[in-house]
């Protein structure tokens, strides 16, 4: 069984809506109806690093992602925790475990629900360990790219602008490709980047994603799929 490429993204479309209107069971049932038995493996958008879904080959992975997407959609803390391994890794400083995951999901200041929403629309890769990696691009060989200075443009035909002004002249358009950034200004609506053969311009901050931003890995243990890590950074 293979999830039709947009099924999981559709589950999360109304993530900001009143969660009382979207019980996890109803969302999961809706997702099951979006299963496509013979959908081809292909990029879900235009661009070199556009999201792909190569996880359907793994038995049980699709069902696991349906349940995970439903729990995220419903902001169901216990639903997500139930899908995590007892020793789930949450950072590189020793943080982990289901109790810690529960606490972090309940802390709105951390914004983890938004991070999970974003992840589930970025494809899925069957990794070398026999599990899955979300987002898809994190499991790919990006060559000599420096993950600390490279950013992924998350969209199709995103304008590279001459000035940090949406009305300024576009120097190029970029679809799901990598750009380099000298320094990140989190408070700015635009970031100064370099692209391709030396073009320098500005891209909207909400169209850029760090290569070492949040990612999730999962694997099957004793025939049960569990989240093994949900981390950001390096």
N, C-alpha and C positions, 0 to 999 in steps of 0.2 A: 504493500500500500504506500502511495506517495501523496504527500500534501501538495495540492495545487499551489504554485509559488506565492500567490497573494493571500492565501488563507490565513496565515499567522498574522500578517500585517493587518488584515481586515479585523481580526479579533481585537487589535489594539487601537483601532481608529477612534473609538469613543472612550479612550482610557480616562479622559478628563471629565467624562459625563458623570451623572449621579450613579454611583456604583450600586445603589439599591435597585436600579433598573436593569442590572446586568448580572444576575447570579452566575457563578462559575459554571454550574451544571448546564445552564442554558447556552452559555457561550461555547462550551465544549461540544454540545449537541450540534450547534450551528456549524462549528468547524468541521465536524465529521461529514457534514453534507457537502463540504467543499473539497473532499478528497477526489483526486483525479488519478485513476489507476495507471495511466500511460503518459503522463506529462514528461516532455523531454527535459534533460538537464541542460540549462542554458542560462546566461546572465539574465537577471531580472530587470535590467535597465541597460542603457547604452553607456559604454565606457570601459577602459582597460581593467579597472578594479571594481566594476559594478557588482553588486551582490549576486552570488550564485548559491544554489542549494545542491550539495552533493551528499547529503546525509541520508537520503531515502534508502540507500543500499544497506543501511544498518538496521537489523531487525529491532523493532520496538522504538526506534528513534523518533519516528513521526508521531506515534502516540504520546510519547513523553513530551514532545514540543507542543502538542495540542493541549495537554494538561497544564504545562507551564504557561503557555500563552493565556489560557483561560484564567489561571490564578492571578496573573499580572493584570489582566483586564479588569478583574473584579477587586483588585487591591486586597487580595486574600492572603494575609501574612502566613497563616497556618498552612494554606495550600502550597505556597512556595517552600516553606520550611520542610514540609513533608516530602518534597521532591529533592531535598538536599541530603548529601551524605552526612553522617555524624561528625566527620572531620573536615567538612567543607572549608576550603581556604578562602579567606576574605581580605587578606592584605599580605605584605611582605615583612611584617613586623611580628608575626606570631598570632595575629587575630584569626579566629576561625571557630567552627562549631555551630550547631543549630541554634543554641541559645543566643549566641552573639549575632547570628543572622536575623533572628527574630527581633532583637533589640534594635538593630540598625534599620530594618525595614519600618519599624514603628517610629523612628526618629525622622520627622518630616524635613528637618534641617539638612539632612544628608542627601535628599533628593534621589534616593535609589530607585523609586518607582519610575521616575522619568528616565533614568539610565537604562532600566530594563525595557521600557517601551522602545527606546531608541535601538537597543541591541537586537530586538526581535525582528526588526525590519531590515537588518543588514546581512541576511543570508546565513548559511550554515555549511561548515566544512567537515567532512569525515576525516579525522586526523590519524596520524601514524600509530597512535596508541590504541586504536580501535574504538575511540569515542568520537565526540563531536566538539567542534569549536565554533562559537558564535562571538563576533561576526566572522563571516567567511574569510575576509581579507587577512585577518590576523594569522591564519594558518598557511598563508601563501609566501612564496619566496619573493621578496620585494627587492632583491638584488643588493646593491650597495647603499640603499636608502638609509639615512640616519634617522632612527625613530624619534630622536629628541628634537629634530628640526623639520621633519616632514609632516605634512598634514594631508588627509584625504579630503578631496572635494566631494561632498555627499549630495550629488544631484546631477541632472543632465543640463547641459547648455548653461552652466553658471557663468555669468559675466566676470571677466577679469577687468576691473575698471581702472581708468587712468588716474582717478582721484577717489578718495573715500567718500563718495557721494553717489547715490543710486542713479542720479541724472547725468553723471559724467560719461565720457566716451568709453565704450568697451574696446579693450585691446585684443581680446580673444574670448572665446567661450570654452569652458572646460566641463567634461562629463566624466565623473567618477575617476579622477586621476590624481596624481600626487603633486603637491607644490611644496616649496621650502619656505620656511619662515625664520627670520633672524631672532625675533623675540615676540612673545605673545602679550598682548594688552587685553586682559579679560574684560575690561570695562568698555572697550571700544566696539562699535557696531561693525567695523571693518578691520581687516588685518592686511599688512603689507607683505606680499609674497612674491616669490620668483617662480616662474613656470617655464618648462621646456627649454628652449634655446636662449634663455636669458631675459625673457619678458618679465618686467617688474610692474606690478600693479596692486590693486586692492580687491579683496574678496570679502563678502559679507561673513561675519564671524559665525553665524548660525549655519553656514554651509561648509564649515571646516570641522574635521574630527581628528584628534591626535591618534597616531598609530598605537599608542600605548594607553589609550583610554580604556574604559571598562570592557572586559571580555568575560565570557562564561564558557566553562568546559563541563562536559558531562560524560559519563560512561556507564556501562552496564555491569553491575556487581550482583552476582547470584541471580541473574536474569531480571534484575530491577534497575532501571535507569535512574541515576542520581546526579545532582549537580556536584561536581568535584571542586570547582573553584569559581569565584566571582570576584575578580580583582581589577585594579587599575594601577598603572605605574610600572616600575621595573625594579 
